[in-house]
Amino acid sequence: MENNFSILIPARIGSTRLSNKPLIDLYGKSLIQRVYEQARTISDDVYIATDSDLVLNHATSFTDNVVITSDKHISGTDRVYEAVKKLGIPKNKLIINLQGDEPFMPCELIQQIVSDYESNDCDVITASHNILSIEDLLNQNCVKVEINKNSFATDFLREVNTKDLNLYSRHIGIYGYNLETLESFINLSPSPNEIKLKLEQLRFMDNKFSIYVTSYDKEVPSGIDTKEDVEKAIKFIKMK
């Protein structure tokens, strides 16, 4: 499957909320295997970038597309950059950073992101969909994005002081950018907001990069951040 984008999946072993998160079992397959296999349904150009020999040894049981990176990176985007350089991905390719805890990313959303990136003047592209419940709105693990009338992000938040479901959208853990933007990002120091909220996209925001937000009109199951998310994911898989 030849295309004009490469998908990189950063997989860090040292999650503070879920021990060895990439290796967590989701109904017979690990989290990282499900993320990888879902991405492979749209492209052969998919790679896992990890700091862990445990993840490397596990991932090589189902793919050779694994890159070992430093364990010093503060964000998945920094890890993606190292992998991109090691792989020699050309400058004219769109780099899709698919978060390693998003096992249910719809292929049609990835295609929509690629299309929107090509038709909009932006530094970075990401995605969102409507928040459907007060529970999600008030959940700090459900990252909210504030979007202006032109579909550009104006802020990313964990906490909000409202119960109005229409003020924010739920951020979906996927980004796209070119190599020039990626190089600019990794040469910047982590911003105070990024460190405080543990949201790497705030380094882009705080340094005035434009972030276009693709609006997806179907629900995407939440990423895996907690034990409750694991239970919900297993239920979702069983229903498929």
C-alpha positions as CSV (number, residue, x, y, z in Angstrom):
1,M,0.0,0.0,0.0
2,E,1.9,3.0,-1.3
3,N,0.9,6.3,0.2
4,N,2.1,9.8,1.1
5,F,2.3,9.3,4.8
6,S,4.1,7.2,7.4
7,I,2.5,6.1,10.7
8,L,4.7,6.2,13.9
9,I,3.5,4.7,17.1
10,P,5.4,5.8,20.2
11,A,5.3,3.2,23.0
12,R,6.7,4.1,26.3
13,I,7.1,1.5,29.0
14,G,7.2,3.8,32.0
15,S,3.5,4.9,32.3
16,T,2.8,6.1,35.9
17,R,-0.9,5.1,35.7
18,L,-0.6,1.7,34.1
19,S,2.4,-0.5,34.6
20,N,3.9,-1.8,31.4
21,K,1.0,-0.3,29.5
22,P,2.0,-1.3,25.9
23,L,2.0,-4.9,27.0
24,I,-1.4,-5.0,28.7
25,D,-3.6,-7.8,27.5
26,L,-6.7,-6.8,25.6
27,Y,-8.6,-10.0,25.1
28,G,-5.8,-12.1,23.7
29,K,-3.6,-9.4,22.2
30,S,-1.4,-6.7,23.7
31,L,-2.4,-3.1,23.5
32,I,0.6,-2.2,21.3
33,Q,-0.3,-5.1,18.9
34,R,-3.8,-3.9,18.6
35,V,-2.7,-0.4,17.8
36,Y,-0.2,-1.6,15.3
37,E,-2.5,-4.0,13.5
38,Q,-5.3,-1.4,13.3
39,A,-2.9,1.0,11.7
40,R,-1.7,-1.7,9.2
41,T,-5.2,-2.0,7.8
42,I,-4.6,1.4,6.1
43,S,-0.8,1.4,5.4
44,D,2.2,-0.9,5.3
45,D,4.4,2.1,6.4
46,V,3.8,1.7,10.1
47,Y,6.5,1.6,12.8
48,I,6.6,1.2,16.6
49,A,9.1,3.5,18.4
50,T,9.9,2.3,21.9
51,D,12.4,2.8,24.7
52,S,12.0,-0.7,26.0
53,D,13.6,-4.0,25.3
54,L,10.4,-5.6,26.7
55,V,8.3,-3.9,24.1
56,L,10.9,-4.6,21.4
57,N,11.0,-8.3,22.2
58,H,7.3,-8.6,22.3
59,A,6.6,-6.5,19.2
60,T,9.1,-8.5,17.1
61,S,6.8,-11.5,17.5
62,F,4.4,-9.8,15.1
63,T,6.4,-7.3,13.1
64,D,10.0,-6.2,12.2
65,N,8.9,-2.6,12.1
66,V,10.3,-1.6,15.5
67,V,12.8,1.1,16.4
68,I,14.5,1.4,19.7
69,T,14.8,5.0,21.0
70,S,16.2,6.8,24.0
71,D,14.4,6.5,27.3
72,K,15.1,10.2,28.0
73,H,12.4,11.6,25.8
74,I,9.8,13.7,27.6
75,S,7.1,13.1,25.0
76,G,6.0,10.7,22.3
77,T,6.7,13.4,19.7
78,D,10.3,13.6,20.7
79,R,10.4,9.8,20.4
80,V,8.8,9.9,17.0
81,Y,11.5,12.3,15.7
82,E,14.3,10.0,16.7
83,A,12.6,7.1,15.0
84,V,11.9,9.2,11.8
85,K,15.6,10.1,11.6
86,K,16.7,6.5,12.1
87,L,14.3,5.2,9.5
88,G,15.3,7.9,7.0
89,I,11.7,8.9,6.2
90,P,11.7,11.5,3.4
91,K,10.8,15.1,4.1
92,N,7.9,15.1,1.6
93,K,6.0,12.5,3.6
94,L,3.3,13.4,6.2
95,I,4.2,11.9,9.5
96,I,1.3,10.5,11.5
97,N,1.9,10.2,15.2
98,L,-0.6,7.6,16.4
99,Q,-0.6,7.4,20.2
100,G,0.4,4.0,21.5
101,D,-2.7,3.8,23.7
102,E,-5.3,4.2,20.9
103,P,-6.2,0.7,19.7
104,F,-9.4,1.6,17.9
105,M,-8.4,4.5,15.6
106,P,-10.7,4.4,12.6
107,C,-9.0,4.1,9.3
108,E,-11.4,6.5,7.7
109,L,-10.4,9.1,10.3
110,I,-6.7,8.7,9.4
111,Q,-7.6,9.2,5.7
112,Q,-9.7,12.3,6.7
113,I,-6.7,13.7,8.6
114,V,-4.4,13.2,5.6
115,S,-6.9,14.9,3.3
116,D,-7.5,17.8,5.7
117,Y,-3.8,18.4,6.1
118,E,-3.4,18.6,2.3
119,S,-6.2,21.1,2.0
120,N,-5.5,23.4,4.9
121,D,-2.6,25.7,5.7
122,C,-1.5,24.4,9.2
123,D,1.6,23.3,11.0
124,V,0.0,20.4,12.8
125,I,-3.2,18.5,12.4
126,T,-5.1,16.5,15.0
127,A,-8.7,15.3,15.5
128,S,-11.7,15.5,17.9
129,H,-15.3,14.4,18.2
130,N,-18.2,15.6,20.3
131,I,-18.2,15.0,24.1
132,L,-21.3,12.9,24.7
133,S,-21.5,12.8,28.5
134,I,-20.9,15.0,31.6
135,E,-18.8,12.1,32.9
136,D,-16.3,12.5,30.0
137,L,-16.4,16.3,30.3
138,L,-15.4,16.2,33.9
139,N,-12.9,13.3,33.5
140,Q,-9.3,14.6,33.6
141,N,-8.1,11.7,31.5
142,C,-10.5,12.9,28.7
143,V,-8.5,15.7,27.2
144,K,-10.7,18.5,25.9
145,V,-9.9,20.8,22.9
146,E,-11.3,24.3,22.4
147,I,-11.8,25.0,18.7
148,N,-12.5,28.3,16.8
149,K,-14.9,28.8,13.9
150,N,-12.1,28.0,11.4
151,S,-11.4,24.6,13.0
152,F,-8.1,25.5,14.6
153,A,-7.3,24.6,18.2
154,T,-7.2,27.5,20.7
155,D,-6.5,25.4,23.9
156,F,-6.2,21.9,25.3
157,L,-7.5,21.2,28.8
158,R,-7.9,18.5,31.3
159,E,-10.2,20.4,33.7
160,V,-13.1,22.6,32.7
161,N,-15.6,24.6,34.8
162,T,-18.7,24.0,32.9
163,K,-21.3,21.3,32.2
164,D,-22.0,22.6,28.7
165,L,-21.2,19.7,26.4
166,N,-21.0,22.0,23.4
167,L,-18.1,24.2,24.5
168,Y,-15.4,21.6,24.0
169,S,-14.7,18.5,22.0
170,R,-12.8,15.4,23.1
171,H,-9.3,15.3,21.7
172,I,-8.3,12.1,19.8
173,G,-4.7,11.0,20.3
174,I,-3.3,11.4,16.8
175,Y,-1.2,14.1,15.1
176,G,0.2,14.9,11.7
177,Y,3.0,17.1,10.6
178,N,6.0,17.3,8.3
179,L,9.6,16.8,9.2
180,E,10.3,20.5,9.3
181,T,7.7,21.1,11.9
182,L,8.8,18.0,13.9
183,E,12.4,19.3,13.9
184,S,11.2,22.7,15.1
185,F,9.3,21.0,17.9
186,I,12.1,18.9,19.3
187,N,14.5,21.9,19.3
188,L,12.1,23.7,21.7
189,S,12.2,23.3,25.5
190,P,9.1,21.7,27.0
191,S,6.7,24.4,27.9
192,P,5.5,25.0,31.5
193,N,1.9,24.1,30.4
194,E,3.1,20.9,28.7
195,I,4.9,19.8,31.9
196,K,2.1,20.8,34.2
197,L,-0.7,19.0,32.3
198,K,1.4,16.3,30.6
199,L,0.1,17.3,27.2
200,E,2.7,17.4,24.5
201,Q,0.5,19.4,22.1
202,L,0.8,22.4,24.5
203,R,4.4,22.8,23.4
204,F,3.0,23.5,19.9
205,M,0.3,25.8,21.3
206,D,2.6,27.7,23.6
207,N,5.0,28.3,20.7
208,K,2.3,29.6,18.3
209,F,2.2,26.6,15.9
210,S,-1.2,26.4,14.2
211,I,-3.1,23.2,14.9
212,Y,-6.0,22.2,12.6
213,V,-8.6,19.9,14.2
214,T,-10.3,17.4,12.0
215,S,-13.8,16.9,13.3
216,Y,-14.9,13.2,13.3
217,D,-18.7,12.6,13.5
218,K,-18.5,9.1,14.8
219,E,-17.5,8.0,18.3
220,V,-14.0,6.7,18.8
221,P,-13.6,4.5,21.9
222,S,-11.4,6.2,24.5
223,G,-7.7,5.5,24.7
224,I,-6.2,3.3,27.4
225,D,-5.2,5.4,30.5
226,T,-6.7,3.5,33.4
227,K,-7.8,0.1,34.6
228,E,-11.4,1.1,33.8
229,D,-10.4,2.0,30.2
230,V,-8.9,-1.6,29.9
231,E,-12.2,-3.1,31.1
232,K,-14.2,-0.9,28.6
233,A,-11.8,-1.8,25.8
234,I,-12.2,-5.5,26.4
235,K,-16.0,-5.2,26.4
236,F,-15.8,-3.2,23.1
237,I,-13.7,-5.9,21.5
238,K,-16.1,-8.7,22.6
239,M,-19.0,-6.8,21.0
240,K,-17.2,-6.4,17.6
